[in-house]
């Protein structure tokens, strides 16, 4: 399409969803039923499929990092054994053998000390072996440094994996939005849609980044630590295993309660964004009608709902970590008591118990992290459900291949066209119409008669229920939408400008246009007159609302944009409604000069603007009830005559 405003209007549509209706519409949207956690989580992980090669590297780096970290406490335990053995040996008589000392202790009835010494490696009277201790500590330091290095590499690669995945997800969303029919945008708040594209995608990114790293590292740590604990003491390892069912049971119990709250949290976030976007967009209207208090009250109500959902989700899921810590402390106490008894009995050395206590901490910490990840994961899956709902929306019908047809002359034919927005409310029924090249066709009628709908059907914003429309003898359904809309220029009553210069906004109709062509279009539509009065001329920057030019000047800019595109069919939907009377006359003259071999459709309520039209169509209830020239229709004394008299001839009624 050569030139578009904010989107085609549809005054004949049924009651709109939250996407329309002004600043107070759509604030109480019924909650949708969330998808199951499992399928959504699997689908979210499925988005990582293209990164499976790099995920192997993530796993390898994680295995090496965790393996080195798990060996560390065992080495530190050996260091503790060397220190403790050195301290104890210093208190024993030098020159005596270990066996002689143990025998002497047993002979004196000190069996507990004898048992403890029997489990130790020492030489009486020697003291601490600092050479061996230094070697052990250096090895431990090297292991931890290497573990950190591999952990950093894992995080670096994983960051690339997640960001590329989210990049592709955003691309899918962007492409999906362009494939969605206009019906979808009529049924959803813009703020809600923006929340899914921004907030929810960002939340997915954070959830994947943190949860994958933590889950992989935590699971590997649990396995590695479990192996080391069984090697050190099967009895203490069995005590530690009690943690697993307690942790899983507690996590599942809490997660089940918090999942619904996370879904509600992100749903309320989207609804609040939609409400804010609506009220801020219509801020002037809110002030004009003095509805600030009502808007603030509705904001407070929705903000309160978001607070309740967010507080509940964070509070309930936040119970996981304290619960895991409590379970870990119970296990820690059990290991300390039983380990102390085993040292006293000579079954274990003190350094081994110290290493085991470290392992117990390493064992319970990842379990607690896995529990806390349920918080992040549930939030991410709740956002993923909303994004997947968007990606699963029904799309426009499939695009045919480009026909490669030559230049269009602009002959449009409606053949028995029927259309309805909702199945039970017919709007256009069995309508036929022929528009010849170069004709200027005006469409008039009361609001809701189907005027804008007729134009929407030409542009294939909506698909026909029956009949067909042809452009130069070719069914428009057999043309790609891009090919069809490239032959049409459209200017709507609702102007749309983007942040950029005036030159860029005009050139949007044809980016390859030269400077001379841009200025020619501007002169033809009388844009050049007010642009030259601006200090920066065509380089004047406009904001995205076009707030630094008047409504009429914005309208002229959109008309210049359409003219620059050189369409074969020109559509003006109340395009001169914001232009003053004098400028409107000038624009009408410019249009007449540009109509050679082009079909133009003009939707207008001011009948004075379409007197010179080659053909005037009068629509009522989706039907063409009259057609002819201005003079012919006035002479007929029908619907057009009544409309005309209502505007120009009827006396002012007394109130």
Backbone torsions as a table, in degrees:
resi	resn	phi	psi	omega
1	UNK	NA	140.7	-172.2
2	UNK	-77.4	-40.3	-178.0
3	UNK	-149.0	130.0	-179.4
4	UNK	-132.2	152.1	171.2
5	UNK	-102.3	-151.9	-174.8
6	UNK	-63.3	-19.4	-179.8
7	UNK	146.9	155.9	-177.6
8	UNK	-66.9	142.0	178.5
9	UNK	-85.1	154.1	177.0
10	UNK	-137.4	71.2	-174.9
11	UNK	-64.4	-16.4	-177.2
12	UNK	-90.2	-0.3	-173.4
13	UNK	-70.5	160.8	174.6
14	UNK	-68.7	176.2	-179.0
15	UNK	-50.6	127.5	-172.7
16	UNK	-76.1	159.4	171.4
17	UNK	-79.1	-162.3	-176.0
18	UNK	-66.2	-7.1	-179.0
19	UNK	-77.4	-13.4	-176.4
20	UNK	-133.1	171.8	170.0
21	UNK	110.4	10.8	175.6
22	UNK	89.3	-176.4	-171.1
23	UNK	-70.8	-9.5	-178.3
24	UNK	-111.0	5.9	-174.7
25	UNK	-86.9	151.3	167.7
26	UNK	69.5	29.9	-176.7
27	UNK	-90.7	-11.6	180.0
28	UNK	-120.9	77.4	-176.5
29	UNK	-89.8	130.3	178.3
30	UNK	-64.2	142.3	-177.8
31	UNK	-70.7	136.1	176.9
32	UNK	-82.9	153.7	177.2
33	UNK	-78.2	125.9	-176.1
34	UNK	-74.1	152.4	175.6
35	UNK	-71.4	166.8	176.7
36	UNK	-67.7	147.0	-177.8
37	UNK	-63.3	-45.9	-175.3
38	UNK	-58.7	-56.3	179.5
39	UNK	-59.2	-38.8	180.0
40	UNK	-67.3	-39.4	179.0
41	UNK	-65.8	-41.6	178.6
42	UNK	-64.9	-38.9	179.4
43	UNK	-67.3	-37.2	177.8
44	UNK	-63.9	-44.1	177.5
45	UNK	-65.7	-30.0	178.0
46	UNK	-63.1	-23.2	177.6
47	UNK	-68.2	-14.6	178.7
48	UNK	-86.3	-3.0	-175.8
49	UNK	-52.9	-43.0	179.8
50	UNK	-64.7	-14.4	-178.0
51	UNK	-102.9	18.9	-173.6
52	UNK	-61.6	-33.1	178.5
53	UNK	-61.9	-46.9	-179.9
54	UNK	-71.5	-28.0	177.5
55	UNK	-66.0	-29.6	175.2
56	UNK	-63.1	-42.7	177.0
57	UNK	-62.7	-41.0	177.7
58	UNK	-58.1	-43.8	-179.2
59	UNK	-66.3	-43.0	-179.9
60	UNK	-62.6	-48.2	179.4
61	UNK	-61.0	-39.0	179.9
62	UNK	-66.2	-41.4	179.4
63	UNK	-61.6	-46.7	-179.1
64	UNK	-64.1	-45.6	-179.1
65	UNK	-60.8	-45.6	-179.3
66	UNK	-67.6	-41.3	180.0
67	UNK	-60.0	-45.0	179.0
68	UNK	-65.8	-39.3	179.1
69	UNK	-65.9	-35.4	-178.6
70	UNK	-71.0	-33.2	179.6
71	UNK	-71.9	-27.9	-176.6
72	UNK	-52.2	-53.4	-179.5
73	UNK	-58.7	-33.0	178.2
74	UNK	-64.2	-40.8	177.1
75	UNK	-66.6	-41.4	178.2
76	UNK	-64.2	-34.1	175.3
77	UNK	-63.5	-39.2	176.1
78	UNK	-63.4	-38.7	176.5
79	UNK	-62.0	-42.1	177.3
80	UNK	-62.6	-41.1	177.2
81	UNK	-59.9	-41.7	179.4
82	UNK	-64.3	-42.8	-179.8
83	UNK	-66.1	-48.1	-177.7
84	UNK	-64.5	-41.4	178.8
85	UNK	-64.1	-38.8	178.7
86	UNK	-64.6	-42.4	179.6
87	UNK	-63.7	-43.7	-179.3
88	UNK	-67.4	-42.6	-177.3
89	UNK	-64.6	-30.0	-179.9
90	UNK	-64.9	-25.5	-179.3
91	UNK	-88.0	-4.9	-179.6
92	UNK	-97.3	154.9	-178.3
93	UNK	-64.9	130.5	178.7
94	UNK	-68.3	145.1	178.5
95	UNK	91.7	-22.0	178.8
96	UNK	-79.2	152.4	177.1
97	UNK	-87.0	161.0	-179.9
98	UNK	-61.4	-40.4	-178.4
99	UNK	-66.2	-36.0	179.1
100	UNK	-66.5	-39.9	179.7
101	UNK	-65.1	-43.3	-179.9
102	UNK	-63.5	-42.1	179.6
103	UNK	-62.7	-39.4	179.5
104	UNK	-64.7	-39.7	179.3
105	UNK	-65.3	-39.4	179.4
106	UNK	-68.3	-37.0	-179.9
107	UNK	-64.7	-30.8	-179.2
108	UNK	-90.5	5.4	176.0
109	UNK	86.2	9.4	179.5
110	UNK	-96.8	66.3	-176.5
111	UNK	-65.7	-35.4	-178.8
112	UNK	-62.9	-45.0	177.7
113	UNK	-64.5	-38.2	179.5
114	UNK	-63.8	-42.2	179.0
115	UNK	-63.4	-40.4	-179.2
116	UNK	-65.5	-43.5	179.9
117	UNK	-66.4	-31.3	-178.1
118	UNK	-66.2	-26.5	179.8
119	UNK	-85.2	-6.8	-175.2
120	UNK	-100.6	151.7	174.2
121	UNK	-103.4	109.1	-176.8
122	UNK	-155.6	163.6	173.5
123	UNK	-123.2	116.8	-176.1
124	UNK	-53.4	132.6	174.3
125	UNK	84.6	-5.5	-174.4
126	UNK	-82.1	-41.5	-177.2
127	UNK	92.1	-163.0	-175.4
128	UNK	-75.8	132.9	176.5
129	UNK	-87.5	90.5	-174.4
130	UNK	-67.5	-28.3	178.7
131	UNK	-65.4	-47.3	178.5
132	UNK	-65.7	-39.1	-180.0
133	UNK	-63.9	-42.0	178.8
134	UNK	-62.1	-41.9	179.4
135	UNK	-62.1	-43.9	179.9
136	UNK	-63.2	-44.5	-178.1
137	UNK	-66.5	-38.0	178.0
138	UNK	-64.9	-42.3	177.0
139	UNK	-62.2	-41.7	179.1
140	UNK	-62.7	-42.5	178.9
141	UNK	-62.2	-43.9	-179.9
142	UNK	-62.6	-40.6	179.6
143	UNK	-63.1	-44.0	-178.6
144	UNK	-68.3	-36.3	177.2
145	UNK	-64.3	-46.2	178.7
146	UNK	-63.9	-39.5	178.4
147	UNK	-61.0	-41.9	178.5
148	UNK	-65.5	-39.9	-179.8
149	UNK	-63.0	-46.3	178.7
150	UNK	-67.9	-33.7	175.6
151	UNK	-64.2	-39.3	177.7
152	UNK	-65.2	-42.5	179.0
153	UNK	-63.6	-38.2	177.1
154	UNK	-61.4	-45.5	-179.5
155	UNK	-64.2	-38.7	-178.8
156	UNK	-64.4	-47.8	-179.3
157	UNK	-66.4	-41.2	-179.3
158	UNK	-64.3	-37.6	178.2
159	UNK	-60.1	-42.7	176.5
160	UNK	-63.2	-41.3	179.3
161	UNK	-59.8	-49.1	-176.6
162	UNK	-66.6	-45.3	-176.5
163	UNK	-66.9	-37.1	176.3
164	UNK	-67.2	-36.6	178.0
165	UNK	-64.3	-45.3	179.5
166	UNK	-67.4	-35.4	176.4
167	UNK	-59.3	-46.2	178.7
168	UNK	-65.9	-37.0	179.5
169	UNK	-63.8	-42.7	177.5
170	UNK	-63.7	-39.2	178.0
171	UNK	-63.4	-40.6	178.1
172	UNK	-62.5	-41.5	-179.9
173	UNK	-65.0	-45.0	180.0
174	UNK	-61.1	-45.4	179.0
175	UNK	-65.0	-38.1	-179.5
176	UNK	-63.4	-42.7	-178.8
177	UNK	-58.7	-37.8	-179.8
178	UNK	-74.7	-15.0	178.4
179	UNK	-98.4	-6.1	-178.4
180	UNK	-77.8	143.9	177.9
181	UNK	-73.8	162.9	-179.3
182	UNK	-61.8	-26.8	-179.8
183	UNK	-57.2	-38.5	-177.7
184	UNK	-62.9	-44.0	-177.6
185	UNK	-71.0	-20.4	175.1
186	UNK	-75.2	-15.5	-172.0
187	UNK	-111.8	7.7	-177.4
188	UNK	-140.5	142.2	176.1
189	UNK	-67.0	142.7	177.4
190	UNK	-62.7	-38.7	179.0
191	UNK	-63.5	-37.1	177.2
192	UNK	-64.5	-42.5	178.6
193	UNK	-65.5	-43.2	178.4
194	UNK	-62.2	-36.8	179.7
195	UNK	-63.6	-38.5	178.6
196	UNK	-67.8	-38.2	-176.4
197	UNK	-75.5	-29.9	-175.4
198	UNK	-107.3	-69.7	-174.6
199	UNK	-58.9	-47.9	-175.8
200	UNK	-68.4	-39.1	178.7
201	UNK	-67.3	-40.1	177.2
202	UNK	-63.0	-38.9	178.9
203	UNK	-66.8	-37.3	175.5
204	UNK	-62.0	-42.8	179.9
205	UNK	-59.3	-48.6	-179.7
206	UNK	-64.5	-40.5	-178.5
207	UNK	-64.8	-45.1	178.6
208	UNK	-63.7	-43.9	-177.0
209	UNK	-59.2	-47.4	-174.3
210	UNK	-84.0	-41.8	-174.1
211	UNK	-70.5	-41.0	-179.2
212	UNK	-63.0	-47.1	-179.3
213	UNK	-60.0	-47.2	-177.2
214	UNK	-68.9	-41.5	-177.6
215	UNK	-64.5	-46.7	-179.7
216	UNK	-62.4	-50.2	-178.3
217	UNK	-63.9	-41.2	-177.3
218	UNK	-66.6	-44.3	-180.0
219	UNK	-63.9	-44.4	178.8
220	UNK	-64.4	-38.4	178.7
221	UNK	-64.5	-42.9	178.9
222	UNK	-60.0	-45.3	-179.7
223	UNK	-65.2	-47.2	-178.6
224	UNK	-63.4	-44.3	-179.6
225	UNK	-65.3	-38.6	-179.6
226	UNK	-61.7	-42.0	177.5
227	UNK	-61.1	-47.3	-178.9
228	UNK	-64.1	-37.1	180.0
229	UNK	-66.3	-40.1	178.3
230	UNK	-67.3	-33.0	176.5
231	UNK	-67.3	-36.3	-179.6
232	UNK	-77.1	-49.4	-177.5
233	UNK	-159.6	106.6	177.5
234	UNK	-57.7	-34.9	-178.7
235	UNK	-65.2	-48.9	179.1
236	UNK	-66.7	-32.3	178.7
237	UNK	-64.4	-38.4	177.9
238	UNK	-64.5	-36.6	176.6
239	UNK	-63.0	-42.1	-179.7
240	UNK	-65.8	-31.3	-178.1
241	UNK	-65.1	-20.6	177.5
242	UNK	-59.3	-25.2	-178.1
243	UNK	-61.9	-37.1	-170.7
244	UNK	-62.0	-55.9	-179.6
245	UNK	-63.4	-35.7	178.3
246	UNK	-63.9	-42.4	-179.1
247	UNK	-66.1	-48.6	-178.5
248	UNK	-62.0	-44.5	-179.6
249	UNK	-62.3	-44.3	-179.9
250	UNK	-65.0	-43.9	-178.5
251	UNK	-62.9	-47.0	-179.2
252	UNK	-63.1	-39.0	-179.9
253	UNK	-63.1	-45.2	-178.7
254	UNK	-72.1	-42.8	-176.8
255	UNK	-62.3	-36.9	-179.3
256	UNK	-62.1	-36.5	-179.7
257	UNK	-77.3	-31.0	-173.7
258	UNK	-87.2	-21.1	-175.8
259	UNK	-59.3	-45.6	-179.6
260	UNK	-62.9	-35.0	179.9
261	UNK	-69.1	-35.7	177.6
262	UNK	-67.3	-40.1	177.1
263	UNK	-60.9	-44.1	178.8
264	UNK	-64.5	-36.6	-179.8
265	UNK	-59.8	-50.3	-176.3
266	UNK	-74.8	-27.9	175.9
267	UNK	-68.3	-44.3	178.1
268	UNK	-66.0	-31.7	176.2
269	UNK	-62.2	-46.4	179.1
270	UNK	-63.1	-42.1	-179.5
271	UNK	-66.7	-38.6	178.5
272	UNK	-66.0	-40.3	176.3
273	UNK	-60.9	-42.2	178.6
274	UNK	-63.1	-41.2	179.3
275	UNK	-65.1	-43.0	179.2
276	UNK	-63.7	-44.3	-179.0
277	UNK	-61.2	-41.3	179.2
278	UNK	-64.0	-48.8	-175.1
279	UNK	-70.1	-33.2	178.6
280	UNK	-74.5	-37.1	177.3
281	UNK	-63.2	-40.5	178.9
282	UNK	-99.3	33.1	-174.4
283	UNK	-60.0	-42.0	-179.9
284	UNK	-62.6	-41.2	179.5
285	UNK	-63.9	-40.2	178.3
286	UNK	-59.0	-44.2	-179.2
287	UNK	-69.4	-39.5	-178.9
288	UNK	-58.8	-42.5	-177.7
289	UNK	-93.4	5.6	176.4
290	UNK	62.3	39.6	-176.7
291	UNK	-104.0	21.8	-178.3
292	UNK	-59.1	-42.6	-177.6
293	UNK	-63.5	-39.9	179.3
294	UNK	-66.0	-42.5	178.8
295	UNK	-63.8	-42.7	179.3
296	UNK	-63.9	-39.6	-179.8
297	UNK	-65.5	-42.0	178.2
298	UNK	-67.2	-34.9	175.8
299	UNK	-64.1	-45.5	179.9
300	UNK	-61.0	-39.7	-179.6
301	UNK	-64.4	-47.3	-179.4
302	UNK	-69.2	-38.2	177.5
303	UNK	-63.3	-36.2	176.8
304	UNK	-65.1	-40.5	177.2
305	UNK	-62.8	-41.7	177.8
306	UNK	-64.1	-40.1	178.5
307	UNK	-61.4	-46.3	-178.7
308	UNK	-61.8	-45.1	-179.4
309	UNK	-66.2	-43.5	-178.5
310	UNK	-67.2	-44.6	179.7
311	UNK	-61.5	-45.4	179.9
312	UNK	-62.8	-43.2	-179.0
313	UNK	-63.8	-46.4	-177.3
314	UNK	-70.6	-37.9	-178.8
315	UNK	-67.3	-48.5	-177.5
316	UNK	-64.5	-47.8	-179.5
317	UNK	-69.0	-27.6	178.6
318	UNK	-69.1	-12.6	176.9
319	UNK	-71.9	-16.7	-175.0
320	UNK	-63.2	-50.4	-175.9
321	UNK	-63.1	-47.7	176.0
322	UNK	-59.1	-38.1	178.9
323	UNK	-64.4	-41.9	178.6
324	UNK	-65.5	-39.3	178.8
325	UNK	-63.1	-42.0	179.1
326	UNK	-62.2	-45.3	178.4
327	UNK	-62.7	-41.9	178.9
328	UNK	-62.2	-37.7	179.3
329	UNK	-67.3	-38.4	176.8
330	UNK	-60.9	-44.9	178.9
331	UNK	-64.6	-39.5	179.6
332	UNK	-59.6	-44.2	179.3
333	UNK	-62.7	-44.1	179.9
334	UNK	-62.1	-42.3	-179.6
335	UNK	-66.7	-40.4	-179.3
336	UNK	-63.2	-42.6	-178.6
337	UNK	-67.9	-52.3	-178.4
338	UNK	-65.8	-38.9	178.5
339	UNK	-63.6	-40.3	177.6
340	UNK	-61.8	-40.9	178.0
341	UNK	-64.4	-37.0	179.9
342	UNK	-70.4	-33.7	175.3
343	UNK	-65.6	-42.9	-179.6
344	UNK	-64.6	-32.2	-178.9
345	UNK	-87.1	-4.5	179.8
346	UNK	84.4	7.3	179.8
347	UNK	-76.4	-26.8	179.6
348	UNK	-140.0	158.5	173.5
349	UNK	-92.1	159.7	-177.9
350	UNK	-60.7	-40.4	180.0
351	UNK	-64.1	-32.9	178.1
352	UNK	-68.3	-38.6	177.2
353	UNK	-66.3	-41.3	177.6
354	UNK	-60.4	-44.8	178.4
355	UNK	-61.5	-39.3	-178.5
356	UNK	-66.7	-39.0	177.9
357	UNK	-63.2	-40.4	175.5
358	UNK	-61.5	-41.7	178.6
359	UNK	-64.5	-36.5	179.2
360	UNK	-63.9	-37.3	175.5
361	UNK	-66.7	-43.6	177.7
362	UNK	-65.0	-26.0	-178.8
363	UNK	-79.2	-44.3	-177.7
364	UNK	-77.8	-29.9	-178.7
365	UNK	-62.8	-49.9	177.9
366	UNK	-63.8	-32.0	175.3
367	UNK	-64.0	-41.0	177.0
368	UNK	-65.9	-38.4	177.9
369	UNK	-64.4	-40.3	176.6
370	UNK	-61.1	-38.5	177.5
371	UNK	-65.1	-44.9	-179.8
372	UNK	-68.2	-27.9	177.6
373	UNK	-66.2	-22.1	176.1
374	UNK	-59.9	-35.3	175.7
375	UNK	-58.2	-55.8	-178.2
376	UNK	-65.1	-41.5	-176.0
377	UNK	-66.7	-41.1	179.1
378	UNK	-63.7	-41.1	177.9
379	UNK	-62.9	-43.8	179.6
380	UNK	-64.7	-41.0	180.0
381	UNK	-68.7	-36.3	176.3
382	UNK	-60.7	-41.6	176.6
383	UNK	-67.7	-39.3	-180.0
384	UNK	-62.2	-37.5	178.2
385	UNK	-58.8	-42.4	-178.9
386	UNK	-67.3	-39.4	178.9
387	UNK	-68.5	-41.4	179.7
388	UNK	-66.2	-33.5	175.1
389	UNK	-59.3	-41.0	178.0
390	UNK	-65.2	-45.4	-178.2
391	UNK	-67.5	-22.6	-178.7
392	UNK	-91.8	-1.5	-180.0
393	UNK	-61.3	148.3	179.6
394	UNK	-65.5	133.8	-175.9
395	UNK	-96.8	172.5	172.4
396	UNK	-62.9	159.2	178.9
397	UNK	-59.8	155.7	-175.4
398	UNK	-59.8	144.8	-179.4
399	UNK	-83.0	130.8	172.3
400	UNK	-73.2	162.6	177.9
401	UNK	-67.8	150.9	178.5
402	UNK	-58.2	133.4	-175.8
403	UNK	-78.4	-23.7	-178.1
404	UNK	71.3	21.2	-179.4
405	UNK	-67.3	155.6	-178.6
406	UNK	-75.0	-167.2	-179.1
407	UNK	-57.0	143.0	-178.8
408	UNK	-90.9	142.9	176.4
409	UNK	-92.7	-22.2	175.5
410	UNK	96.2	26.9	177.2
411	UNK	-87.6	112.9	-177.9
412	UNK	-108.9	133.2	-180.0
413	UNK	-130.6	124.9	172.1
414	UNK	-96.9	123.9	-178.7
415	UNK	-118.3	102.9	175.8
416	UNK	50.1	49.8	-175.7
417	UNK	-79.4	134.1	174.1
418	UNK	-130.2	143.8	-178.7
419	UNK	-158.1	147.1	174.3
420	UNK	-147.6	142.7	177.2
421	UNK	-75.6	-36.9	176.4
422	UNK	-124.8	147.3	-173.2
423	UNK	-56.7	-31.4	-173.5
424	UNK	-94.1	2.9	-177.8
425	UNK	-130.9	89.4	177.9
426	UNK	-62.3	141.0	179.3
427	UNK	-115.2	-56.5	177.2
428	UNK	-114.5	128.6	-176.8
429	UNK	-130.3	119.6	171.7
430	UNK	52.2	51.1	-178.2
431	UNK	-93.7	133.5	176.8
432	UNK	-126.6	142.9	-175.5
433	UNK	-161.6	143.9	175.1
434	UNK	-125.9	126.1	176.9
435	UNK	-117.7	113.9	-177.4
436	UNK	-84.3	155.1	178.2
437	UNK	-57.4	136.9	178.7
438	UNK	85.2	-8.9	179.7
439	UNK	-75.9	145.2	171.8
440	UNK	-106.5	113.9	-174.7
441	UNK	-113.5	123.2	177.7
442	UNK	-101.8	140.7	178.9
443	UNK	-120.3	120.1	-178.8
444	UNK	-127.9	166.3	179.8
445	UNK	150.4	167.6	-179.4
446	UNK	-68.3	163.0	177.3
447	UNK	-59.2	133.8	-179.4
448	UNK	89.1	6.3	-177.7
449	UNK	-77.4	-19.1	-180.0
450	UNK	111.5	14.0	-176.5
451	UNK	-64.8	-54.4	-179.0
452	UNK	-67.2	-33.2	177.6
453	UNK	-60.0	-39.5	178.7
454	UNK	-57.9	-43.9	179.2
455	UNK	-67.8	-40.9	178.9
456	UNK	-59.4	-36.0	179.2
457	UNK	-70.3	-36.1	175.7
458	UNK	-59.8	-40.0	-175.6
459	UNK	-83.0	-5.0	-175.9
460	UNK	61.5	34.8	169.4
461	UNK	-69.7	-28.6	174.4
462	UNK	-131.4	152.3	179.1
463	UNK	-93.1	148.4	-178.5
464	UNK	-71.4	150.5	170.9
465	UNK	-85.0	-32.6	179.7
466	UNK	-157.9	161.7	-179.2
467	UNK	80.2	-168.4	178.6
468	UNK	-154.8	161.1	175.7
469	UNK	-122.6	131.3	179.5
470	UNK	-116.0	145.5	174.0
471	UNK	-118.8	114.5	-175.9
472	UNK	54.1	40.4	176.3
473	UNK	83.3	-2.1	-178.5
474	UNK	-106.9	128.5	177.2
475	UNK	-59.9	126.0	-176.9
476	UNK	-65.4	-20.9	177.5
477	UNK	-69.0	-19.2	178.9
478	UNK	-91.1	-3.5	176.0
479	UNK	-98.2	147.7	172.8
480	UNK	-68.4	151.9	-179.0
481	UNK	-60.4	-37.9	179.3
482	UNK	-63.6	-43.1	179.9
483	UNK	-65.4	-41.4	180.0
484	UNK	-64.6	-49.4	-173.6
485	UNK	-74.1	-20.8	176.2
486	UNK	-68.9	-17.6	179.6
487	UNK	-94.7	0.9	-176.9
488	UNK	-124.9	142.5	172.0
489	UNK	-114.7	136.5	-174.2
490	UNK	-135.2	133.9	175.4
491	UNK	-126.4	125.4	-176.8
492	UNK	-104.8	165.3	176.3
493	UNK	-65.9	-37.5	177.6
494	UNK	-84.2	105.1	-176.6
495	UNK	-74.0	152.6	176.5
496	UNK	-136.1	121.5	174.9
497	UNK	-126.6	149.9	177.7
498	UNK	-110.0	163.1	178.3
499	UNK	-64.8	115.7	-177.9
500	UNK	167.7	-173.3	-179.1
501	UNK	-79.6	165.1	175.3
502	UNK	-61.5	-38.7	178.6
503	UNK	-59.7	-46.0	-179.1
504	UNK	-63.3	-38.2	-178.7
505	UNK	-67.8	-37.7	177.4
506	UNK	-70.0	-42.3	-177.0
507	UNK	-70.4	-8.3	177.9
508	UNK	-59.1	-28.1	178.8
509	UNK	-68.8	-30.2	177.7
510	UNK	-155.3	93.8	-173.7
511	UNK	-58.9	-23.3	-177.2
512	UNK	-86.8	1.3	-177.0
513	UNK	-64.7	145.2	178.1
514	UNK	-80.6	168.5	178.5
515	UNK	-60.6	-39.2	-179.9
516	UNK	-64.2	-39.6	-179.8
517	UNK	-68.8	-37.0	177.9
518	UNK	-63.2	-45.7	-178.9
519	UNK	-69.4	-32.4	176.7
520	UNK	-63.2	-44.3	177.6
521	UNK	-64.6	-39.7	179.7
522	UNK	-64.5	-40.3	179.0
523	UNK	-68.0	-39.7	-178.4
524	UNK	-65.0	-29.3	-178.0
525	UNK	-106.4	11.3	174.7
526	UNK	64.8	22.4	171.1
527	UNK	-73.0	-34.8	-175.4
528	UNK	-58.6	-30.0	-177.0
529	UNK	-63.5	-48.9	-177.4
530	UNK	-83.4	-24.1	178.8
531	UNK	-65.1	-39.6	-178.6
532	UNK	-67.0	-19.1	177.9
533	UNK	-83.3	-8.3	179.3
534	UNK	-87.1	142.7	-177.0
535	UNK	-56.8	-39.7	-176.8
536	UNK	-95.6	-0.9	179.0
537	UNK	58.5	-132.4	-179.2
538	UNK	-69.8	-11.6	177.7
539	UNK	-91.1	5.9	177.8
540	UNK	-63.0	129.0	-179.4
541	UNK	-84.1	132.7	175.1
542	UNK	-105.7	144.3	172.0
543	UNK	-81.6	174.4	-173.4
544	UNK	-69.1	-12.6	175.3
545	UNK	-100.6	-3.1	-177.2
546	UNK	61.9	33.9	-174.2
547	UNK	-69.8	-16.8	-177.7
548	UNK	-95.3	12.6	169.5
549	UNK	-132.6	159.2	-177.3
550	UNK	-74.8	168.2	179.6
551	UNK	-61.8	-41.4	178.9
552	UNK	-65.2	-39.4	178.7
553	UNK	-66.9	-37.1	175.3
554	UNK	-61.9	-41.3	179.5
555	UNK	-62.9	-41.0	178.7
556	UNK	-63.8	-38.3	178.4
557	UNK	-62.0	-41.4	179.5
558	UNK	-69.2	-32.7	176.9
559	UNK	-68.3	-42.5	177.5
560	UNK	-61.1	-38.2	178.4
561	UNK	-61.8	-42.9	179.5
562	UNK	-67.6	-41.6	179.9
563	UNK	-62.9	-38.5	-178.5
564	UNK	-63.4	-28.5	-176.6
565	UNK	-73.7	-12.6	178.9
566	UNK	53.2	57.2	-177.6
567	UNK	-78.2	159.6	174.3
568	UNK	-86.7	-20.8	175.9
569	UNK	-127.1	125.8	-178.7
570	UNK	-111.8	127.0	-177.6
571	UNK	-120.6	123.5	178.7
572	UNK	-123.8	107.2	-177.3
573	UNK	-98.9	93.3	-176.2
574	UNK	53.9	38.1	-171.0
575	UNK	-69.4	-18.5	-178.9
576	UNK	-107.5	17.3	-175.9
577	UNK	-67.7	-26.6	-178.1
578	UNK	-99.5	6.9	-177.1
579	UNK	-100.3	139.5	179.0
580	UNK	-66.0	163.6	-172.9
581	UNK	-59.2	-43.0	-177.8
582	UNK	-65.2	-45.1	179.3
583	UNK	-66.1	-34.5	179.5
584	UNK	-60.8	-39.9	178.2
585	UNK	-63.3	-41.6	180.0
586	UNK	-65.6	-41.1	179.8
587	UNK	-66.0	-38.3	178.2
588	UNK	-61.4	-39.4	177.4
589	UNK	-64.7	-40.4	178.5
590	UNK	-64.0	-38.1	178.8
591	UNK	-64.3	-42.1	179.4
592	UNK	-59.4	-38.3	-180.0
593	UNK	-69.6	-25.1	-175.9
594	UNK	-97.9	4.4	-174.8
595	UNK	-88.8	-0.5	-177.7
596	UNK	-60.0	121.8	-180.0
597	UNK	59.6	24.4	177.0
598	UNK	-128.7	142.6	175.6
599	UNK	-91.1	135.7	178.2
600	UNK	-128.3	136.4	175.6
601	UNK	-114.9	129.1	-178.7
602	UNK	-124.9	118.0	173.2
603	UNK	-96.6	123.5	-175.2
604	UNK	-146.4	144.0	170.9
605	UNK	-98.2	-28.4	176.5
606	UNK	-82.8	103.7	-173.2
607	UNK	-67.3	-18.7	179.0
608	UNK	-65.4	-21.7	-176.8
609	UNK	-83.2	-9.9	-174.7
610	UNK	-122.4	20.4	-179.6
611	UNK	-62.1	-34.0	-175.4
612	UNK	-89.4	6.2	-179.5
613	UNK	-63.0	143.3	178.6
614	UNK	-66.6	-32.2	-178.6
615	UNK	-147.3	132.5	177.0
616	UNK	-114.4	126.1	177.7
617	UNK	-105.6	128.6	177.5
618	UNK	-106.0	119.3	-176.3
619	UNK	-110.8	141.3	173.1
620	UNK	-144.6	127.2	177.3
621	UNK	52.7	42.6	175.8
622	UNK	78.5	6.6	-179.4
623	UNK	-120.8	148.9	172.1
624	UNK	-86.2	107.5	-175.3
625	UNK	-91.8	-21.3	177.8
626	UNK	-149.8	151.1	172.1
627	UNK	-153.1	146.2	-178.4
628	UNK	158.6	-171.9	177.3
629	UNK	-83.5	172.0	-178.5
630	UNK	-57.6	-49.3	-177.4
631	UNK	-67.0	-38.4	180.0
632	UNK	-64.0	-42.9	-177.5
633	UNK	-70.8	-34.4	176.5
634	UNK	-65.8	-41.1	-179.7
635	UNK	-65.8	-29.9	-178.3
636	UNK	-70.5	-23.9	177.3
637	UNK	67.0	28.3	-178.8
638	UNK	-99.6	-141.7	-175.1
639	UNK	-61.0	-41.6	-178.7
640	UNK	-65.4	-42.1	179.5
641	UNK	-60.8	-41.0	179.2
642	UNK	-65.5	-41.3	176.8
643	UNK	-61.6	-43.5	-177.2
644	UNK	-64.8	-45.2	-179.9
645	UNK	-64.2	-35.6	179.3
646	UNK	-62.5	-31.5	-178.9
647	UNK	-85.9	-37.0	-168.6
648	UNK	-119.0	-24.0	-171.4
649	UNK	-113.5	-19.8	-173.7
650	UNK	-72.6	138.3	177.1
651	UNK	-70.7	158.1	178.2
652	UNK	-71.9	124.6	-178.3
653	UNK	-76.7	143.7	176.6
654	UNK	-74.4	141.5	178.9
655	UNK	-88.3	NA	NA
